[in-house]
Amino acid sequence: MTLANKLAWDDTVLPFQLDRADVRGRVARLDGVLDSVLEQHDYPPVIEALIAEITLLTALIGQTIDLRWKLSLQVRGNGAARILATDYYGPTKEGEPARIRAYASFDKERLDENAPGFEQIGKGYFAILIDQGDGMKPYQGITPIAGGSLAACAQTYFAQSEQLPTRFELTFGRSTEKDGDESWRAGGMMLQHMPKASPFAKSEDGGDEQGLLTASDLLSDDEEDNWNRANILLDTVEALEMIGPSVAPTELLVRLFHEESPRVFDAQPVTFGCTCSEERVRNSLSIYSAKDLEHMTTEKGEITADCQFCGKHYVLDPATVGKDAVAGGGDDN
């Protein structure tokens, strides 16, 4: 039963709704996805933990959006952990998995591997970007780095930008199997008040000491009672229940919210996936003249590019790229 739960629910996001509380949510478990994301890089453990957290957030948030192409989460700070970035690509066909990729940029000299990762982001911003494809105007929402975790930043984003009370409960870390194999594993839950219940802030005077909105600023008294009840129940969850594999997400929802009439919907599988290609590299260089490209050409007479997400290395002939490219450019790799 334990192994069956692990196989059935790893790398999935399960949508659900609590009818009595007027709350919707997601349960996510990531296993192979995290390993695939992290094996592309050689990050220290403190950076790996930040990538695990933001990847889990991306899986939970991405599944809530009717996405035509891409959702991105970006964290930029002035600390040692300078950039965290993820992309979530919704399924192009029914039954296909969503795809996630992620990377980090950090200052190795300034990084303290014994200090919490979030503290090493410093001052900066947390952003959610939605790109619905060609001909569609991109959306971007930004909130400051605050609250003690990336999950707290995401909660503030939804309160500020979407005016939706939202709660994330996440757990992640390295897991050791009985055979001694070690891998990254993460589990999390997202609660969100139904959009129709909270379209506007309750008052113009709401907000915390930094002027940021919280759930209590967005809900009426009855709605706040329902929201608080759901959150109190979520407070009782244990880390092992979140990451499994002994408790299936459906069973976990019954354990936590049986009095709230939980309903589940079809689970969404998630996998690692990168969209980089030689064609995309060529397109990004197409704005440069031959003179500009001279500054990008190596001593070997090549232009090279590396994908920050998957590490793939591209080598191009300068004569075949840019505004003055000659015929004979390479095909996609």
C-alpha positions in Angstrom: 0.0 0.0 0.0 2.8 2.4 0.9 4.6 1.8 -2.4 1.4 2.0 -4.4 0.6 5.4 -2.8 4.1 6.6 -3.6 3.9 5.6 -7.3 0.4 6.8 -7.8 0.8 10.3 -6.3 4.4 11.3 -6.9 4.8 14.2 -9.3 1.1 15.1 -9.2 -1.1 18.1 -8.2 -4.6 17.2 -7.0 -7.3 20.0 -7.1 -10.0 19.9 -4.4 -12.8 22.1 -3.0 -14.2 22.5 0.5 -17.8 23.2 -0.2 -18.8 24.2 3.4 -16.0 26.7 3.7 -16.1 28.1 0.2 -12.4 27.3 -0.2 -10.6 25.6 -3.0 -7.1 24.1 -2.9 -4.4 21.9 -4.3 -2.2 19.1 -2.9 1.1 18.5 -4.6 3.8 15.9 -4.2 7.1 16.1 -6.1 9.8 13.5 -6.3 11.3 12.8 -9.7 10.6 16.3 -10.8 12.8 17.8 -8.1 15.6 15.4 -8.8 15.4 16.2 -12.5 15.5 19.9 -11.8 18.4 19.7 -9.4 20.6 17.2 -11.2 21.0 19.8 -14.0 23.1 21.8 -11.6 25.6 21.5 -8.8 24.0 23.7 -6.1 24.9 23.7 -2.4 22.2 22.3 -0.1 20.9 25.7 1.0 20.3 26.7 -2.7 18.8 23.3 -3.4 16.3 23.9 -0.6 15.2 27.3 -2.1 14.8 25.7 -5.5 12.7 22.9 -3.9 10.4 25.4 -2.2 9.9 27.6 -5.3 9.4 24.6 -7.6 6.7 23.3 -5.2 5.0 26.7 -5.1 5.1 26.8 -8.9 3.4 23.4 -9.2 0.6 24.5 -6.8 0.1 27.9 -8.4 0.4 26.8 -12.0 -2.4 24.3 -11.7 -4.8 27.0 -10.6 -4.5 29.0 -13.8 -6.2 28.3 -17.2 -2.8 28.5 -18.8 -2.3 28.6 -22.6 1.5 28.7 -22.4 3.7 29.7 -19.4 3.6 30.8 -15.8 6.9 32.0 -14.2 7.9 32.7 -10.7 10.9 35.0 -10.1 12.7 36.0 -7.0 15.4 38.7 -7.2 17.3 40.0 -4.2 20.5 41.8 -3.2 21.8 39.0 -1.0 23.9 36.0 -1.8 20.9 34.1 -3.3 20.4 36.6 -6.1 17.9 34.9 -8.5 15.5 32.1 -8.3 13.4 31.4 -11.4 10.9 28.8 -12.5 8.7 28.2 -15.5 5.5 26.1 -15.6 4.1 25.0 -18.9 0.6 23.9 -18.9 -0.4 20.7 -20.8 -0.8 21.2 -24.6 -3.2 18.2 -24.8 -5.5 16.5 -22.4 -3.8 13.8 -20.5 -0.3 15.2 -21.0 1.7 16.3 -17.9 2.6 19.9 -17.1 6.3 20.8 -17.3 8.5 22.6 -14.8 12.0 23.9 -15.0 14.0 26.0 -12.5 17.4 27.6 -11.8 19.2 29.8 -9.3 22.0 32.3 -9.5 24.0 33.0 -6.3 27.2 34.5 -5.1 29.3 31.7 -3.8 31.7 34.0 -1.9 28.9 35.5 0.1 26.8 32.4 0.6 26.6 31.0 4.2 25.7 27.4 3.8 24.8 27.2 7.5 22.3 30.0 7.4 18.6 29.8 6.3 18.3 30.3 2.6 15.5 32.8 2.7 17.6 35.2 4.8 20.2 35.2 2.1 17.9 36.6 -0.5 18.1 40.0 1.1 15.9 42.9 -0.1 14.1 42.4 -3.4 10.9 41.2 -5.0 8.8 38.1 -5.6 7.1 38.1 -9.0 4.5 36.0 -10.8 4.4 36.4 -14.6 1.9 34.9 -16.9 2.6 34.6 -20.7 -0.4 33.4 -22.7 1.5 33.3 -26.0 1.7 35.3 -29.2 -0.8 38.1 -29.5 -1.6 38.1 -25.8 -0.5 40.8 -23.3 1.7 39.3 -20.6 0.7 39.8 -17.0 3.1 40.6 -14.1 2.5 41.0 -10.4 5.2 41.9 -7.9 5.4 41.9 -4.1 8.4 42.7 -1.8 10.5 40.0 -0.2 8.9 39.7 3.3 7.4 37.3 5.7 10.2 34.8 6.4 9.7 32.4 3.5 8.9 32.1 -0.2 5.5 30.7 0.7 4.8 33.8 2.8 5.8 36.0 -0.2 3.3 34.0 -2.4 0.5 34.5 0.2 1.2 38.2 0.2 1.2 38.3 -3.6 -2.3 36.8 -3.8 -3.6 39.1 -1.1 -2.1 42.2 -2.8 -2.4 41.5 -6.5 -5.4 39.2 -6.7 -7.2 40.1 -3.4 -7.6 36.4 -2.7 -6.8 35.0 0.8 -4.3 32.2 0.2 -2.4 29.8 2.4 0.6 27.5 1.6 1.8 24.7 3.8 5.0 23.2 2.4 7.5 20.6 3.5 10.6 19.5 1.5 14.0 17.9 2.0 16.2 14.9 1.2 14.6 11.5 1.7 16.5 8.2 2.1 14.9 5.0 0.8 15.3 1.6 2.5 18.0 0.7 -0.1 20.0 3.7 0.9 19.2 5.8 -2.2 18.8 9.5 -1.4 16.5 11.9 -3.3 14.7 15.1 -2.9 11.0 15.0 -2.0 8.4 17.7 -1.4 4.8 17.9 -0.5 2.5 20.9 -0.1 -1.0 22.2 0.1 -2.6 25.4 -1.1 -5.8 26.8 0.3 -7.5 29.7 -1.4 -10.8 31.5 -0.8 -13.1 31.2 -3.8 -12.6 34.2 -6.0 -16.3 35.2 -6.0 -16.2 35.6 -2.2 -13.5 38.2 -2.0 -13.3 40.5 -5.0 -12.4 43.6 -3.0 -10.5 44.6 0.2 -12.7 45.1 3.2 -11.4 48.5 4.0 -8.8 51.0 2.7 -7.1 51.0 6.1 -6.2 47.3 6.1 -2.8 45.8 5.9 0.1 44.9 8.2 2.8 47.1 9.5 4.4 47.3 6.0 1.1 48.2 4.3 0.6 44.7 2.9 -2.9 43.1 2.8 -3.7 40.0 4.8 -6.7 37.6 4.7 -8.6 39.5 7.4 -8.5 42.6 5.2 -10.3 40.8 2.4 -13.2 38.9 4.1 -16.5 39.6 5.7 -17.0 38.2 9.2 -18.7 35.0 8.1 -16.2 34.4 5.3 -13.4 35.0 7.8 -14.8 32.4 10.2 -14.9 29.8 7.4 -11.4 30.7 6.3 -10.0 30.6 9.8 -11.6 27.2 10.4 -10.0 25.7 7.3 -6.6 27.1 8.3 -6.8 25.8 11.8 -7.5 22.3 10.4 -4.5 22.7 8.0 -2.4 23.6 11.0 -2.8 20.0 12.3 -1.1 18.4 9.3 2.2 16.6 9.8 5.2 16.7 7.5 5.1 13.0 6.8 1.5 13.3 5.8 2.4 15.9 3.3 5.2 14.1 1.6 3.8 10.6 2.0 4.0 7.9 0.9 1.9 6.3 3.7 -1.0 8.7 3.3 -2.6 9.3 -0.2 -3.6 12.9 -0.8 -7.3 11.9 -1.0 -7.0 10.3 2.4 -5.2 13.3 3.8 -8.0 15.6 2.7 -10.5 13.4 4.5 -8.4 13.4 7.6 -8.1 17.1 7.7 -11.4 18.4 6.3 -14.0 15.6 6.6 -16.5 18.1 8.1 -15.9 20.6 5.3 -17.3 18.3 2.5 -14.1 18.0 0.5 -14.5 17.2 -3.3 -11.5 16.2 -5.5 -11.0 16.6 -9.2 -8.7 15.0 -11.7 -5.1 15.0 -10.7 -2.5 16.7 -13.0 0.8 14.9 -13.6 3.9 17.1 -13.6 7.3 16.4 -15.1 10.6 18.2 -15.7 10.8 19.9 -19.1 12.9 22.5 -20.8 12.0 24.4 -23.9 15.5 25.5 -25.0 16.6 24.8 -28.5 19.1 26.0 -31.1 16.4 27.8 -32.9 15.6 29.9 -29.8 19.2 30.7 -29.4 19.4 31.9 -33.0 16.3 33.9 -32.6 17.7 35.7 -29.5 20.8 36.6 -31.5 18.9 37.8 -34.6 18.8 41.4 -33.4 22.6 41.7 -33.4 24.8 42.9 -36.3 28.0 41.2 -37.4 30.0 43.8 -35.5 28.0 43.2 -32.3 28.6 39.5 -32.7 32.4 39.9 -32.8 32.3 40.8 -29.1 30.5 37.5 -28.4 32.8 35.3 -30.5 35.4 33.1 -28.7 39.0 32.7 -29.6 38.0 29.5 -31.5 35.7 31.6 -33.7 32.5 30.3 -32.2 29.5 31.8 -30.4 28.5 29.7 -27.4 25.4 29.7 -25.2 24.3 27.7 -22.2 20.7 27.1 -21.0 20.5 28.3 -17.4 17.7 25.8 -16.7 19.0 22.5 -18.2 22.6 23.3 -18.8 22.5 22.4 -22.5 25.5 23.9 -24.4 25.1 25.4 -27.8 28.0 26.2 -30.3 27.2 28.3 -33.3 29.0 29.7 -36.3 28.9 33.5 -36.1 28.4 33.8 -39.8 25.0 31.9 -39.5 23.4 34.1 -36.8 22.4 37.7 -36.4 21.0 40.3 -38.8 23.7 39.5 -41.4 23.4 35.8 -41.2 24.2 33.7 -44.3 22.1 30.8 -45.4 22.9 27.4 -43.8 22.0 28.0 -40.1 21.6 24.8 -38.0 18.4 23.0 -37.2 17.0 22.6 -33.7 18.9 20.3 -31.3 
